[in-house]
Every structure is written in structure tokens, then in C-alpha cells.
Amino acid sequence: MSAPIQVLVCDDQMLIRTGLVTIIDAQPDLEVVGECGDGQAAVELAVRLRPDVVVMDIRMPVLDGIEATRLLAGAGVPDPVKVLVLTTFNLDEYVYEALRAGASGFLLKDAPPSQLLHGIRTVSIGGALLDPDVTRQLVGTYAARIRPVDVGARDSPLTSRELEVLRLIAEGLSNSEVAAALVISHETVKTFVSRILMKLDLRDRVQAVVYAYRHGLVT
């Protein structure tokens, strides 16, 4: 049997934090290795414990979850930690900033336990947790704000087909939906996604969505 996925839980509300710890620790393949109530402690514990996933609240004292995420998973961090952000609202104004800071995805605090557990497992293996419907809402609401770099397709290192795939991903389509839209196989889409991430030096699908909107590749 493989070692359990190690999780660090960070939330300043003790009742919520205790509930998260209880839910996670009840799973045979998950193990809570630490908990804390502020962003600074989250960074210190994550550096010391090296958990597989940090479950991070956004609004916390001392250091907020966005800055803590940036310190753990942001650009230039040599050995980034995977961060799953929790938020009260699916269009919380801080969600986009958390994703830019390096979070691998986000969940609502009122999501059912099954979604939390699925999210931790997904992020732990390098997946990104950004529901297509939520992607559409998020980028639709913040598109004007999150496109400060007007670069566009002409300066992109991607091929025209790769740009097409990236645009569909940024619009919130899953790999299966991209495959259906372009009439190609699911495996071919996965290959395209891997190439896109490699060429753009991006860690995951979430960063690809952010990149597409920041560079004006979608509207």
C-alpha cells in the first residue's frame, strides 16, 4: 500500500479547520500532518513538513492566503508546494489573485466533503482543480482586470493548433470537450496540453487559463 497523501490544513476559523482535519484524517489514503490559523505559520510549517498538499484559506491574519501561496508556489520558487485554496464565494475577488500566485485550484468552503477529498487527491498528483463552469464565471467576471498584457497570438511560441487548444481550455472546456470540438482523440488533447505547458513554462492547466487571458488570446 502506498504512503498516504500528506496534507497541511490552514484556516483561521478553528471550527472550520477542525472539520477539515476530521474529514481528511478519516480517509485511509490521506493524513493531516499539521494545521495552523495564519499565513505565516502556513509557510513555516509547509517548508518544514513538506506536505503533498496545502489546503489554504484566503483570508487569514498575519499573512493572507494569497501571499502565503505566492511564497510556497509562486514564480521562481525552486521547490513549490501544491496549494488548494478554499474560499467562501466562487467569485471571490481574491480567487484570481490566488491562482496567479501559484495555487493549483480552489474549492468553495461549502462544497461537500467528497469534493474536498477529490480536490486534494487531484492536486496531489499534479492535476489542476478548476471546474469548467467556474472557469467561465471567473474569467467572465474578471476578464477586463486580468488582461493587462496585450501580447496576443503573434508573439506566442505556440503553433496555431496549440493556440486553438489553449483558447478552448481557457473558455472552460474539459479535455473531452476539446477533443469533441476539434474532432481529435482525448489522448491527442492531453499531448497538446503537455506541449503548451512545456513551451510556456507553466505548471498546470490553471496557469494556462490565466496566461491565455493575460495575453489576450481569448475574449
Contacts in CASP RR format, 6 or more apart in sequence:
PFRMAT RR
TARGET T0000
AUTHOR 0000-0000-0000
METHOD contacts of the structure
MODEL  1
MSAPIQVLVCDDQMLIRTGLVTIIDAQPDLEVVGECGDGQAAVELAVRLR
PDVVVMDIRMPVLDGIEATRLLAGAGVPDPVKVLVLTTFNLDEYVYEALR
AGASGFLLKDAPPSQLLHGIRTVSIGGALLDPDVTRQLVGTYAARIRPVD
VGARDSPLTSRELEVLRLIAEGLSNSEVAAALVISHETVKTFVSRILMKL
DLRDRVQAVVYAYRHGLVT
2 29 0 8 1.000
4 28 0 8 1.000
4 29 0 8 1.000
4 30 0 8 1.000
4 31 0 8 1.000
5 29 0 8 1.000
5 30 0 8 1.000
5 31 0 8 1.000
5 52 0 8 1.000
5 53 0 8 1.000
5 120 0 8 1.000
5 121 0 8 1.000
5 124 0 8 1.000
6 31 0 8 1.000
6 33 0 8 1.000
6 49 0 8 1.000
6 50 0 8 1.000
6 51 0 8 1.000
6 52 0 8 1.000
6 53 0 8 1.000
7 24 0 8 1.000
7 30 0 8 1.000
7 31 0 8 1.000
7 32 0 8 1.000
7 33 0 8 1.000
7 34 0 8 1.000
7 51 0 8 1.000
7 52 0 8 1.000
7 53 0 8 1.000
7 54 0 8 1.000
7 55 0 8 1.000
7 120 0 8 1.000
8 32 0 8 1.000
8 33 0 8 1.000
8 34 0 8 1.000
8 35 0 8 1.000
8 36 0 8 1.000
8 42 0 8 1.000
8 45 0 8 1.000
8 46 0 8 1.000
8 49 0 8 1.000
8 51 0 8 1.000
8 53 0 8 1.000
8 54 0 8 1.000
8 55 0 8 1.000
9 17 0 8 1.000
9 20 0 8 1.000
9 21 0 8 1.000
9 24 0 8 1.000
9 32 0 8 1.000
9 34 0 8 1.000
9 35 0 8 1.000
9 36 0 8 1.000
9 55 0 8 1.000
10 17 0 8 1.000
10 35 0 8 1.000
10 36 0 8 1.000
10 37 0 8 1.000
10 38 0 8 1.000
10 39 0 8 1.000
10 41 0 8 1.000
10 42 0 8 1.000
10 45 0 8 1.000
10 54 0 8 1.000
10 55 0 8 1.000
10 56 0 8 1.000
10 57 0 8 1.000
10 60 0 8 1.000
10 65 0 8 1.000
10 68 0 8 1.000
11 17 0 8 1.000
11 20 0 8 1.000
11 37 0 8 1.000
11 55 0 8 1.000
11 57 0 8 1.000
11 60 0 8 1.000
11 86 0 8 1.000
12 37 0 8 1.000
12 38 0 8 1.000
12 57 0 8 1.000
12 59 0 8 1.000
12 60 0 8 1.000
12 61 0 8 1.000
13 57 0 8 1.000
14 37 0 8 1.000
16 57 0 8 1.000
16 109 0 8 1.000
17 35 0 8 1.000
17 37 0 8 1.000
20 55 0 8 1.000
20 116 0 8 1.000
21 32 0 8 1.000
21 35 0 8 1.000
23 113 0 8 1.000
23 116 0 8 1.000
23 117 0 8 1.000
24 30 0 8 1.000
24 31 0 8 1.000
24 32 0 8 1.000
24 55 0 8 1.000
24 116 0 8 1.000
24 117 0 8 1.000
24 120 0 8 1.000
25 31 0 8 1.000
25 32 0 8 1.000
27 117 0 8 1.000
29 121 0 8 1.000
30 117 0 8 1.000
30 120 0 8 1.000
30 121 0 8 1.000
33 49 0 8 1.000
33 51 0 8 1.000
34 45 0 8 1.000
34 49 0 8 1.000
34 51 0 8 1.000
36 42 0 8 1.000
36 45 0 8 1.000
37 57 0 8 1.000
37 60 0 8 1.000
37 61 0 8 1.000
38 60 0 8 1.000
38 61 0 8 1.000
38 62 0 8 1.000
38 63 0 8 1.000
39 56 0 8 1.000
39 60 0 8 1.000
39 61 0 8 1.000
39 62 0 8 1.000
39 63 0 8 1.000
39 64 0 8 1.000
39 65 0 8 1.000
39 67 0 8 1.000
39 68 0 8 1.000
40 62 0 8 1.000
40 63 0 8 1.000
40 68 0 8 1.000
41 62 0 8 1.000
42 54 0 8 1.000
42 56 0 8 1.000
42 60 0 8 1.000
42 63 0 8 1.000
42 65 0 8 1.000
42 68 0 8 1.000
42 72 0 8 1.000
43 63 0 8 1.000
43 68 0 8 1.000
43 71 0 8 1.000
43 72 0 8 1.000
46 54 0 8 1.000
46 72 0 8 1.000
46 81 0 8 1.000
47 72 0 8 1.000
50 81 0 8 1.000
51 81 0 8 1.000
52 82 0 8 1.000
52 124 0 8 1.000
53 81 0 8 1.000
53 82 0 8 1.000
53 83 0 8 1.000
53 84 0 8 1.000
53 120 0 8 1.000
53 123 0 8 1.000
53 124 0 8 1.000
54 72 0 8 1.000
54 81 0 8 1.000
54 82 0 8 1.000
54 83 0 8 1.000
54 84 0 8 1.000
55 84 0 8 1.000
55 86 0 8 1.000
55 116 0 8 1.000
55 120 0 8 1.000
56 65 0 8 1.000
56 68 0 8 1.000
56 69 0 8 1.000
56 83 0 8 1.000
56 84 0 8 1.000
56 85 0 8 1.000
56 86 0 8 1.000
56 98 0 8 1.000
56 103 0 8 1.000
57 65 0 8 1.000
57 85 0 8 1.000
57 86 0 8 1.000
57 87 0 8 1.000
58 64 0 8 1.000
58 65 0 8 1.000
58 66 0 8 1.000
58 85 0 8 1.000
58 86 0 8 1.000
58 87 0 8 1.000
58 92 0 8 1.000
58 94 0 8 1.000
58 95 0 8 1.000
58 98 0 8 1.000
59 65 0 8 1.000
59 94 0 8 1.000
60 68 0 8 1.000
64 94 0 8 1.000
65 85 0 8 1.000
65 98 0 8 1.000
66 94 0 8 1.000
66 97 0 8 1.000
66 98 0 8 1.000
66 101 0 8 1.000
67 101 0 8 1.000
69 83 0 8 1.000
69 85 0 8 1.000
69 98 0 8 1.000
69 101 0 8 1.000
69 102 0 8 1.000
69 103 0 8 1.000
70 101 0 8 1.000
70 102 0 8 1.000
71 77 0 8 1.000
72 80 0 8 1.000
72 81 0 8 1.000
72 83 0 8 1.000
73 80 0 8 1.000
73 81 0 8 1.000
73 82 0 8 1.000
73 83 0 8 1.000
73 101 0 8 1.000
73 102 0 8 1.000
73 103 0 8 1.000
73 104 0 8 1.000
74 80 0 8 1.000
74 101 0 8 1.000
74 102 0 8 1.000
75 102 0 8 1.000
80 102 0 8 1.000
80 203 0 8 1.000
82 104 0 8 1.000
82 123 0 8 1.000
82 124 0 8 1.000
82 126 0 8 1.000
83 102 0 8 1.000
83 103 0 8 1.000
83 104 0 8 1.000
83 105 0 8 1.000
83 123 0 8 1.000
84 103 0 8 1.000
84 104 0 8 1.000
84 105 0 8 1.000
84 106 0 8 1.000
84 107 0 8 1.000
84 119 0 8 1.000
84 120 0 8 1.000
84 123 0 8 1.000
84 129 0 8 1.000
85 95 0 8 1.000
85 98 0 8 1.000
85 99 0 8 1.000
85 103 0 8 1.000
85 105 0 8 1.000
85 106 0 8 1.000
85 107 0 8 1.000
86 106 0 8 1.000
86 107 0 8 1.000
86 108 0 8 1.000
86 109 0 8 1.000
87 94 0 8 1.000
87 95 0 8 1.000
87 98 0 8 1.000
87 106 0 8 1.000
87 107 0 8 1.000
87 108 0 8 1.000
87 109 0 8 1.000
88 108 0 8 1.000
88 109 0 8 1.000
88 110 0 8 1.000
89 108 0 8 1.000
90 108 0 8 1.000
90 134 0 8 1.000
90 137 0 8 1.000
90 138 0 8 1.000
91 137 0 8 1.000
91 138 0 8 1.000
91 141 0 8 1.000
95 106 0 8 1.000
95 138 0 8 1.000
96 138 0 8 1.000
96 142 0 8 1.000
96 145 0 8 1.000
96 146 0 8 1.000
96 210 0 8 1.000
98 106 0 8 1.000
99 105 0 8 1.000
99 106 0 8 1.000
99 130 0 8 1.000
99 206 0 8 1.000
99 207 0 8 1.000
99 209 0 8 1.000
99 210 0 8 1.000
100 146 0 8 1.000
100 210 0 8 1.000
102 203 0 8 1.000
102 206 0 8 1.000
102 207 0 8 1.000
103 206 0 8 1.000
104 123 0 8 1.000
104 126 0 8 1.000
104 127 0 8 1.000
104 128 0 8 1.000
104 129 0 8 1.000
104 203 0 8 1.000
104 204 0 8 1.000
104 206 0 8 1.000
105 123 0 8 1.000
105 128 0 8 1.000
105 129 0 8 1.000
105 130 0 8 1.000
105 206 0 8 1.000
106 129 0 8 1.000
106 130 0 8 1.000
107 115 0 8 1.000
107 116 0 8 1.000
107 119 0 8 1.000
107 129 0 8 1.000
119 129 0 8 1.000
122 128 0 8 1.000
122 129 0 8 1.000
123 129 0 8 1.000
126 204 0 8 1.000
127 204 0 8 1.000
127 205 0 8 1.000
128 204 0 8 1.000
128 205 0 8 1.000
128 206 0 8 1.000
129 206 0 8 1.000
130 205 0 8 1.000
130 206 0 8 1.000
130 209 0 8 1.000
132 172 0 8 1.000
132 173 0 8 1.000
132 174 0 8 1.000
132 177 0 8 1.000
133 172 0 8 1.000
135 170 0 8 1.000
135 171 0 8 1.000
135 172 0 8 1.000
135 209 0 8 1.000
136 171 0 8 1.000
136 172 0 8 1.000
139 146 0 8 1.000
139 170 0 8 1.000
139 209 0 8 1.000
139 213 0 8 1.000
139 218 0 8 1.000
143 213 0 8 1.000
143 219 0 8 1.000
146 210 0 8 1.000
146 213 0 8 1.000
146 214 0 8 1.000
147 213 0 8 1.000
147 214 0 8 1.000
147 215 0 8 1.000
147 216 0 8 1.000
148 214 0 8 1.000
149 214 0 8 1.000
149 215 0 8 1.000
149 216 0 8 1.000
150 215 0 8 1.000
150 216 0 8 1.000
151 215 0 8 1.000
151 216 0 8 1.000
152 215 0 8 1.000
152 216 0 8 1.000
152 217 0 8 1.000
153 163 0 8 1.000
153 217 0 8 1.000
156 163 0 8 1.000
156 215 0 8 1.000
156 217 0 8 1.000
157 199 0 8 1.000
157 200 0 8 1.000
158 166 0 8 1.000
158 196 0 8 1.000
158 199 0 8 1.000
158 200 0 8 1.000
161 192 0 8 1.000
162 192 0 8 1.000
162 195 0 8 1.000
162 196 0 8 1.000
162 199 0 8 1.000
163 217 0 8 1.000
164 182 0 8 1.000
165 178 0 8 1.000
165 182 0 8 1.000
165 189 0 8 1.000
165 192 0 8 1.000
165 193 0 8 1.000
165 196 0 8 1.000
166 196 0 8 1.000
166 208 0 8 1.000
166 211 0 8 1.000
166 212 0 8 1.000
166 217 0 8 1.000
167 212 0 8 1.000
167 217 0 8 1.000
167 218 0 8 1.000
168 177 0 8 1.000
168 178 0 8 1.000
168 181 0 8 1.000
168 182 0 8 1.000
169 178 0 8 1.000
169 193 0 8 1.000
169 196 0 8 1.000
169 205 0 8 1.000
169 208 0 8 1.000
169 209 0 8 1.000
169 212 0 8 1.000
170 208 0 8 1.000
170 209 0 8 1.000
170 212 0 8 1.000
170 213 0 8 1.000
170 217 0 8 1.000
170 218 0 8 1.000
171 218 0 8 1.000
172 209 0 8 1.000
173 181 0 8 1.000
175 186 0 8 1.000
175 189 0 8 1.000
175 190 0 8 1.000
175 193 0 8 1.000
176 186 0 8 1.000
176 189 0 8 1.000
178 189 0 8 1.000
179 185 0 8 1.000
179 186 0 8 1.000
179 188 0 8 1.000
179 189 0 8 1.000
182 189 0 8 1.000
193 205 0 8 1.000
193 208 0 8 1.000
196 202 0 8 1.000
196 208 0 8 1.000
197 203 0 8 1.000
197 204 0 8 1.000
197 205 0 8 1.000
197 207 0 8 1.000
197 208 0 8 1.000
200 208 0 8 1.000
200 211 0 8 1.000
202 208 0 8 1.000
202 211 0 8 1.000
211 217 0 8 1.000
212 218 0 8 1.000
END
